[in-house]
Amino acid sequence: MNENRYPWFILVPEREELSEIYQLTDEDQVQLMRESSHLSRTLSELFRADKMNIAAIGNLVPQLHLHHVVRYRGDPAWPGPIWGRFDPLPYDAPTIMEIRRKLGAAPLQHFVFFD
């Protein structure tokens, strides 16, 4: 997500026409948990998170996806949820380049990052 108050990434399983985790096969559910855990650990370390928030909310976009949000005790919404709290503040170009640099050095070779 292009929200500069929180490093925020969305994990989207490459499975069509699914909106819920329970619709995945047992094997795919395990793989999703592995990938989510790997992404969470990596983001937590890269961005020095106080807490990782992970949610499978999909009220606006029905395709199955998991939000991974890095939270800090001093962030503007702490300790409450971030959803619907603020209008997004986009990143500036230098910050996006820095995040891409950090992610490029991280062990995320099986992930694809989009703008």
Secondary structure, 3 states (H helix, E strand, C coil): CCCCCCCEEEECCCCCCCCCHHHCCHHHHHHHHHHHHHHHHHHHHHHCCCEEEEECCCCCCCCCCEEEEEECCCCCCCCCCCCCCCCCCCCCHHHHHHHHHHHHHCCCCCCCCCC
